[in-house]
Amino acid sequence: MADLVRPDRLVVIDASSLQPGVVAVAPDQTVFETADGTRVNVSDRSMRGWLRRLAPANWSHGTMLGSHEAAVMASRVALLAAIIRDPKIEWITSLDSLYAAENKVVQYRAAEAAGIRVPKTLISADPDHLAAELGEPFILKPLGPGNFEADGSQHVVYVTEQRVNDIRDADLFAAPFLAQSLVHAHTHLRVVTVREEAWVAELDGRGLPVDWRSHIPAHSSFRAARWPTVAAEAGALAASLRLGMTCQDWMIDDDGPVFTDINPGGQWLFLPDEVAEPATRALAGWLTDR
């Protein structure tokens, strides 16, 4: 984005790094300082922004609830929330829309309402009920975060095939999981949307595990592709959820496209230049009002 957005005029903050970007916050003003030292008062001019994250992924790891450290973190998040809700700042995706759309059940409701095909989906603590409704094998995916830190290492919860006997003794509501019918995909799609535009990259799914992310070479094997119907439906789904920018995962099986996931702050720079560059330019262009 360097040719569209001057890095020295950006303000980049999160709950862990409020300064030096934040100078002052009052009911009638929010004052930022850009990287080049320029002070900008939002009450004097409107600004545009993108909510990529509120804090680093592991920012609160190990913090005891009710501790002094937890109180400090909560106050920093409260200040960030006040800044985010300044009416003079226009976000490409609002905080409320972002949080709502991160819930997979909300995503599937919106997709079904738009007539978009989705895998049969169910949340239940009864493995036999899951198998009866979804068939075997079915898949489980986290309803909440798909990664966590333990023993000083990062762990990713990949989507895997399951059978009743695999999870007979598991407490499926201890950390609720979302179960889905297995889609036999021959192609995976990553769709990037920015406002009314969409770009599609495809990955040959033959021979890959159910979750292509667990196969490292797959991350560099996408290629730009044309799927006009998927691009149009991805754009319509993003609009229905009031998301100005999204990264979406779709699959193609013998019956056609299937929507599987939408991320309002997902990753796209690993995709081919034909997809990554125009999407980045569109985001940067909106941020700079060009």
Disulfide bonds with the S-S distance in Angstrom:
none
